[in-house]
Each structure stands twice: as C-alpha cells, then as structure tokens.
C-alpha cells in the first residue's frame, strides 16, 4: 500500500523540479571561422563549409587548425590566435611557426610570433599568435608555411578566415530540473 504514495510523492517532486525553469542561459559570441577552398575541377569551385576548427592534410601530415579568438558579442574582437595540432606519419618532420602569415584583403601581412624549426611528433601543438584581429565582414588568409620534411620545404596551404557569430549554451536549466529529483530520491517516503 505504501508504494503508490511513494510514486505519487516522487511524481510531485519531479513535476515541481521540472517546472523550476524550462530555459537555457546562452551567450552570443563572435569567432573567426576557417575554410579551405579545394582545387577546382574543370572550372568548378567548391568552397568548404567554414568552422572554428578544421582538419587538413599537407603531404601526408594531418593538421587540425582551430581559432582561439572567441569573444562575447558586446566586447572588442581579440587578436588572432590559432592552434595547430600535428599528426606526422613518421619522424623527420619539423615546423617553423615564424613563417606562418596572416594576410588581409588589402595585402597587409603579419607573421606569427616565434621562430625557428622544431621537430614534430604526433599530437604536438603550436599556438600561432598574430598582432592583428579578423574584423567582421572581412576575409583574411592564413598561409601555413614553415612545414618541412628533413631539409625539404613542403608547399604551404592557404585557409580563409572570416568572422562569424554564434550562440553557446552556458547552462541548461531544464536539464537541472530533470535531474533535481534524483537529489531528493533518498528522502522520499
């Protein structure tokens, strides 16, 4: 006989907790988005979808490139920082971050801070910092130079950068409401 009252009490606690809030706390932000335009095939241009992180392969070296300049919509746009994670197929590859170039549409160029070749191992990452920001409604190019196999330089890859807006979910109140009854379960009759 006690079982139905326990279920009823649990249902009431669950309903009250679910009604606590049915929303999410979100933040509007802007961040640079990367895109690779693959070589055209017989005049056909097929741009890739832009994202804050993309993967590319340069002569068998897999790279994951991620922008790190996210900022709340109401604040100023930060200077561009890009993280590059390397996955070379063998030892003998190296990278010089000082050769990476950020280029604006009007031809201005900025070199990444740092310099000198360093050996690459699977999972190594390098943060490229530039003394420039990617403004809204403009397109910049990121030229990843400085990759080498032994003493042989590998041709660079050029990525397109543009500013995009988004919304991140900071807190999910309805999920908290659904999980709150679990905290009260030990106290039910």
VEXTORVEX-240723 format. One record per residue (C-alpha): x, y, z; residue in three letters; residue number from 1. Coordinates in steps of 0.001 Angstrom, whole numbers, plus 524288, in hexadecimal, padded with zeros to 5 digits. Example, Ala and Ser with C-alpha at 12.3 -4.5 7.8 and 13.67 -1.06 7.14 Angstrom:
REM residues 2
rec x = 8300C	y = 7EE6C	z = 81E78	residu = ala	num = 1 .
rec x = 83566	y = 7FBDC	z = 81BE4	residu = ser	num = 2 .
//
This chain:
REM residues 189
rec x = 80000	y = 80000	z = 80000	residu = unk	num = 1 .
rec x = 80B45	y = 80962	z = 80295	residu = unk	num = 2 .
rec x = 8107B	y = 807E8	z = 7F4D1	residu = unk	num = 3 .
rec x = 80618	y = 8105E	z = 7EDD1	residu = unk	num = 4 .
rec x = 8081C	y = 81BAC	z = 7F762	residu = unk	num = 5 .
rec x = 816C7	y = 81AD8	z = 7F53D	residu = unk	num = 6 .
rec x = 814C3	y = 81B67	z = 7E686	residu = unk	num = 7 .
rec x = 80B42	y = 826C5	z = 7E7E2	residu = unk	num = 8 .
rec x = 814CC	y = 82E5A	z = 7F073	residu = unk	num = 9 .
rec x = 81FB7	y = 82BB6	z = 7E6C5	residu = unk	num = 10 .
rec x = 8174D	y = 83064	z = 7DB82	residu = unk	num = 11 .
rec x = 813F9	y = 83CFA	z = 7E2BE	residu = unk	num = 12 .
rec x = 82241	y = 83FB2	z = 7E5D1	residu = unk	num = 13 .
rec x = 825E7	y = 83CC9	z = 7D7BA	residu = unk	num = 14 .
rec x = 81B42	y = 845C3	z = 7D253	residu = unk	num = 15 .
rec x = 81F0C	y = 850E9	z = 7DB54	residu = unk	num = 16 .
rec x = 82D53	y = 84F97	z = 7D7F4	residu = unk	num = 17 .
rec x = 82A6C	y = 84F1B	z = 7C95A	residu = unk	num = 18 .
rec x = 82254	y = 85B72	z = 7CA6A	residu = unk	num = 19 .
rec x = 82D76	y = 86249	z = 7D178	residu = unk	num = 20 .
rec x = 8324C	y = 8678A	z = 7C48C	residu = unk	num = 21 .
rec x = 830C9	y = 86379	z = 7B689	residu = unk	num = 22 .
rec x = 83B73	y = 86BE7	z = 7B0A5	residu = unk	num = 23 .
rec x = 849C0	y = 86CA4	z = 7ADB6	residu = unk	num = 24 .
rec x = 85395	y = 87744	z = 7B0A2	residu = unk	num = 25 .
rec x = 85A71	y = 87AC4	z = 7A3F9	residu = unk	num = 26 .
rec x = 86536	y = 88403	z = 79F9F	residu = unk	num = 27 .
rec x = 86626	y = 88A3E	z = 79240	residu = unk	num = 28 .
rec x = 8741F	y = 88A6F	z = 78D38	residu = unk	num = 29 .
rec x = 87C6D	y = 88CE1	z = 7813E	residu = unk	num = 30 .
rec x = 887D5	y = 88477	z = 77CE8	residu = unk	num = 31 .
rec x = 89049	y = 882FE	z = 770F1	residu = unk	num = 32 .
rec x = 88C40	y = 877CC	z = 76824	residu = unk	num = 33 .
rec x = 89584	y = 87049	z = 75F42	residu = unk	num = 34 .
rec x = 892B0	y = 86AE2	z = 751C9	residu = unk	num = 35 .
rec x = 89A92	y = 863D3	z = 74774	residu = unk	num = 36 .
rec x = 89748	y = 8659B	z = 73948	residu = unk	num = 37 .
rec x = 89AFF	y = 858FC	z = 73278	residu = unk	num = 38 .
rec x = 8A121	y = 859C9	z = 724FE	residu = unk	num = 39 .
rec x = 896DE	y = 85B9C	z = 71A88	residu = unk	num = 40 .
rec x = 893AD	y = 85081	z = 7115A	residu = unk	num = 41 .
rec x = 89181	y = 854FF	z = 70354	residu = unk	num = 42 .
rec x = 88DA9	y = 862B5	z = 70788	residu = unk	num = 43 .
rec x = 884FD	y = 85E30	z = 712BD	residu = unk	num = 44 .
rec x = 8874A	y = 86539	z = 71FA5	residu = unk	num = 45 .
rec x = 882F3	y = 85DFA	z = 72BD6	residu = unk	num = 46 .
rec x = 8858E	y = 8659F	z = 73852	residu = unk	num = 47 .
rec x = 885D8	y = 85DF5	z = 744E4	residu = unk	num = 48 .
rec x = 87CDC	y = 86151	z = 75031	residu = unk	num = 49 .
rec x = 88305	y = 86AE4	z = 759C3	residu = unk	num = 50 .
rec x = 8851F	y = 866A6	z = 767DE	residu = unk	num = 51 .
rec x = 88D13	y = 86AC0	z = 773A4	residu = unk	num = 52 .
rec x = 89531	y = 85E43	z = 77246	residu = unk	num = 53 .
rec x = 89880	y = 856A5	z = 76605	residu = unk	num = 54 .
rec x = 8A16F	y = 84B84	z = 76219	residu = unk	num = 55 .
rec x = 8AA4E	y = 84BE6	z = 75643	residu = unk	num = 56 .
rec x = 8B4F6	y = 84319	z = 75103	residu = unk	num = 57 .
rec x = 8C18A	y = 8487F	z = 74B52	residu = unk	num = 58 .
rec x = 8C9FD	y = 83E1D	z = 744D8	residu = unk	num = 59 .
rec x = 8C585	y = 83357	z = 74E2A	residu = unk	num = 60 .
rec x = 8C6A7	y = 83C06	z = 75A4A	residu = unk	num = 61 .
rec x = 8B952	y = 83D53	z = 760AA	residu = unk	num = 62 .
rec x = 8B691	y = 84A80	z = 766E0	residu = unk	num = 63 .
rec x = 8AB6B	y = 84F09	z = 76F66	residu = unk	num = 64 .
rec x = 8AA69	y = 85DD6	z = 76F1F	residu = unk	num = 65 .
rec x = 8A1F7	y = 864CC	z = 77939	residu = unk	num = 66 .
rec x = 89F78	y = 87353	z = 77B3D	residu = unk	num = 67 .
rec x = 8A054	y = 8781C	z = 78937	residu = unk	num = 68 .
rec x = 89AEA	y = 885E7	z = 78837	residu = unk	num = 69 .
rec x = 88D0D	y = 883DE	z = 78D3C	residu = unk	num = 70 .
rec x = 88788	y = 88FDF	z = 793FD	residu = unk	num = 71 .
rec x = 87A31	y = 893E1	z = 79927	residu = unk	num = 72 .
rec x = 872B2	y = 89B9B	z = 78EFF	residu = unk	num = 73 .
rec x = 872F5	y = 8A83F	z = 796EE	residu = unk	num = 74 .
rec x = 881BF	y = 8A869	z = 79917	residu = unk	num = 75 .
rec x = 88CE1	y = 8AC09	z = 78FF9	residu = unk	num = 76 .
rec x = 89278	y = 8A213	z = 7868A	residu = unk	num = 77 .
rec x = 89EF5	y = 89BF4	z = 78C12	residu = unk	num = 78 .
rec x = 8ABA4	y = 89A0C	z = 784AA	residu = unk	num = 79 .
rec x = 8ABEA	y = 88D97	z = 77CAC	residu = unk	num = 80 .
rec x = 8B160	y = 88143	z = 782CF	residu = unk	num = 81 .
rec x = 8B11D	y = 8745F	z = 77B95	residu = unk	num = 82 .
rec x = 8B48F	y = 866FC	z = 78103	residu = unk	num = 83 .
rec x = 8BA3F	y = 85D1C	z = 77780	residu = unk	num = 84 .
rec x = 8BAE2	y = 84ED0	z = 77BB8	residu = unk	num = 85 .
rec x = 8C3E3	y = 8464B	z = 7738D	residu = unk	num = 86 .
rec x = 8C34D	y = 837D0	z = 77075	residu = unk	num = 87 .
rec x = 8CF19	y = 8349D	z = 767DA	residu = unk	num = 88 .
rec x = 8CFB0	y = 826E5	z = 761FC	residu = unk	num = 89 .
rec x = 8DDF7	y = 8250A	z = 765F6	residu = unk	num = 90 .
rec x = 8E926	y = 82BB5	z = 76CED	residu = unk	num = 91 .
rec x = 8F122	y = 835D6	z = 765A1	residu = unk	num = 92 .
rec x = 8E6C7	y = 84070	z = 7640D	residu = unk	num = 93 .
rec x = 8E898	y = 84E06	z = 769CE	residu = unk	num = 94 .
rec x = 8E147	y = 85AEB	z = 76A74	residu = unk	num = 95 .
rec x = 8E56E	y = 86932	z = 76B8F	residu = unk	num = 96 .
rec x = 8DA03	y = 87128	z = 77114	residu = unk	num = 97 .
rec x = 8E0A2	y = 87E01	z = 76D54	residu = unk	num = 98 .
rec x = 8DE0F	y = 87B23	z = 75EFD	residu = unk	num = 99 .
rec x = 8CF2F	y = 87AA6	z = 76050	residu = unk	num = 100 .
rec x = 8C8FB	y = 886CF	z = 75A50	residu = unk	num = 101 .
rec x = 8BBFC	y = 88DB2	z = 75C7E	residu = unk	num = 102 .
rec x = 8B821	y = 895D8	z = 750A0	residu = unk	num = 103 .
rec x = 8AD0B	y = 89FBE	z = 74F80	residu = unk	num = 104 .
rec x = 8A549	y = 8A22A	z = 74317	residu = unk	num = 105 .
rec x = 8ACE1	y = 8AED0	z = 740A0	residu = unk	num = 106 .
rec x = 8BA04	y = 8A79F	z = 74115	residu = unk	num = 107 .
rec x = 8BED0	y = 8AAD8	z = 74ECA	residu = unk	num = 108 .
rec x = 8C624	y = 89F8B	z = 75523	residu = unk	num = 109 .
rec x = 8C92D	y = 89B50	z = 762FE	residu = unk	num = 110 .
rec x = 8D292	y = 89074	z = 766B7	residu = unk	num = 111 .
rec x = 8CFF8	y = 88778	z = 77230	residu = unk	num = 112 .
rec x = 8D7FC	y = 889B2	z = 77E56	residu = unk	num = 113 .
rec x = 8E34F	y = 88081	z = 780CC	residu = unk	num = 114 .
rec x = 8EC83	y = 87A69	z = 7774F	residu = unk	num = 115 .
rec x = 8F5D1	y = 86F68	z = 774BD	residu = unk	num = 116 .
rec x = 8F322	y = 8619A	z = 7706D	residu = unk	num = 117 .
rec x = 8EF18	y = 857D0	z = 77AC7	residu = unk	num = 118 .
rec x = 8ED36	y = 84916	z = 778E1	residu = unk	num = 119 .
rec x = 8DF4C	y = 843F4	z = 77826	residu = unk	num = 120 .
rec x = 8D9D2	y = 8380A	z = 77ED5	residu = unk	num = 121 .
rec x = 8CBD8	y = 832CD	z = 77E3F	residu = unk	num = 122 .
rec x = 8C2EF	y = 83B4A	z = 78681	residu = unk	num = 123 .
rec x = 8CC3C	y = 846EF	z = 78734	residu = unk	num = 124 .
rec x = 8C563	y = 85409	z = 786FD	residu = unk	num = 125 .
rec x = 8CA06	y = 861C2	z = 7841A	residu = unk	num = 126 .
rec x = 8C29D	y = 86E3F	z = 78738	residu = unk	num = 127 .
rec x = 8C44A	y = 878A9	z = 77CCC	residu = unk	num = 128 .
rec x = 8C242	y = 88683	z = 781E4	residu = unk	num = 129 .
rec x = 8C098	y = 8920B	z = 778B4	residu = unk	num = 130 .
rec x = 8C090	y = 8A091	z = 77BBD	residu = unk	num = 131 .
rec x = 8B3D4	y = 8A26F	z = 7743D	residu = unk	num = 132 .
rec x = 8A575	y = 89F3A	z = 775D1	residu = unk	num = 133 .
rec x = 89C02	y = 89A12	z = 76B8F	residu = unk	num = 134 .
rec x = 89144	y = 8A46F	z = 76ACB	residu = unk	num = 135 .
rec x = 8833B	y = 8A1BF	z = 76723	residu = unk	num = 136 .
rec x = 87F7F	y = 8A1FE	z = 758B4	residu = unk	num = 137 .
rec x = 88D98	y = 8A020	z = 75435	residu = unk	num = 138 .
rec x = 894C3	y = 8942E	z = 74F5B	residu = unk	num = 139 .
rec x = 8A2D3	y = 89154	z = 752F7	residu = unk	num = 140 .
rec x = 8ABF6	y = 88688	z = 74E7E	residu = unk	num = 141 .
rec x = 8B417	y = 87E0C	z = 75775	residu = unk	num = 142 .
rec x = 8BFBC	y = 87871	z = 75017	residu = unk	num = 143 .
rec x = 8C593	y = 86CE5	z = 75765	residu = unk	num = 144 .
rec x = 8D3C3	y = 86D5A	z = 752F6	residu = unk	num = 145 .
rec x = 8DF2A	y = 86790	z = 75A54	residu = unk	num = 146 .
rec x = 8DC52	y = 85906	z = 75990	residu = unk	num = 147 .
rec x = 8E803	y = 850DB	z = 75561	residu = unk	num = 148 .
rec x = 8EBEC	y = 8429B	z = 753AB	residu = unk	num = 149 .
rec x = 8FA63	y = 841D8	z = 756A8	residu = unk	num = 150 .
rec x = 90066	y = 84D1E	z = 74F0E	residu = unk	num = 151 .
rec x = 8F591	y = 84D4D	z = 744C8	residu = unk	num = 152 .
rec x = 8EB48	y = 857FF	z = 74657	residu = unk	num = 153 .
rec x = 8DD2A	y = 853D8	z = 74472	residu = unk	num = 154 .
rec x = 8D416	y = 85C87	z = 73C92	residu = unk	num = 155 .
rec x = 8CB4B	y = 864D3	z = 74533	residu = unk	num = 156 .
rec x = 8BC8E	y = 8640A	z = 74631	residu = unk	num = 157 .
rec x = 8B40C	y = 8703A	z = 74658	residu = unk	num = 158 .
rec x = 8A7F5	y = 870EC	z = 74EEA	residu = unk	num = 159 .
rec x = 89D54	y = 87B43	z = 74E4D	residu = unk	num = 160 .
rec x = 89993	y = 88258	z = 75AEF	residu = unk	num = 161 .
rec x = 88D33	y = 88A21	z = 75D4D	residu = unk	num = 162 .
rec x = 885EF	y = 88E86	z = 76978	residu = unk	num = 163 .
rec x = 87996	y = 88700	z = 76CF4	residu = unk	num = 164 .
rec x = 86F54	y = 88861	z = 7776F	residu = unk	num = 165 .
rec x = 86A17	y = 87D8B	z = 77FEA	residu = unk	num = 166 .
rec x = 8636A	y = 87A39	z = 78C8F	residu = unk	num = 167 .
rec x = 868A1	y = 8713C	z = 79702	residu = unk	num = 168 .
rec x = 8609A	y = 86A90	z = 7A176	residu = unk	num = 169 .
rec x = 866A2	y = 86DF0	z = 7AE87	residu = unk	num = 170 .
rec x = 85CE0	y = 86760	z = 7B770	residu = unk	num = 171 .
rec x = 85166	y = 85E4C	z = 7B4FF	residu = unk	num = 172 .
rec x = 84733	y = 86128	z = 7BF53	residu = unk	num = 173 .
rec x = 83D43	y = 85731	z = 7BA82	residu = unk	num = 174 .
rec x = 8476D	y = 84C70	z = 7BB9B	residu = unk	num = 175 .
rec x = 849F3	y = 8507E	z = 7C992	residu = unk	num = 176 .
rec x = 83B47	y = 84FE2	z = 7CBDC	residu = unk	num = 177 .
rec x = 83AB4	y = 8421C	z = 7C681	residu = unk	num = 178 .
rec x = 84615	y = 83D7B	z = 7CEB6	residu = unk	num = 179 .
rec x = 84217	y = 84468	z = 7DB60	residu = unk	num = 180 .
rec x = 838B0	y = 83980	z = 7DF92	residu = unk	num = 181 .
rec x = 8443C	y = 83047	z = 7E046	residu = unk	num = 182 .
rec x = 849B7	y = 838AE	z = 7EB37	residu = unk	num = 183 .
rec x = 83CDE	y = 8375F	z = 7F2C9	residu = unk	num = 184 .
rec x = 83AEA	y = 828CC	z = 7F04D	residu = unk	num = 185 .
rec x = 8414B	y = 82440	z = 7FD11	residu = unk	num = 186 .
rec x = 837DB	y = 82CD9	z = 804E6	residu = unk	num = 187 .
rec x = 82B52	y = 827B6	z = 7FED9	residu = unk	num = 188 .
rec x = 8228A	y = 81F99	z = 807BD	residu = unk	num = 189 .
//
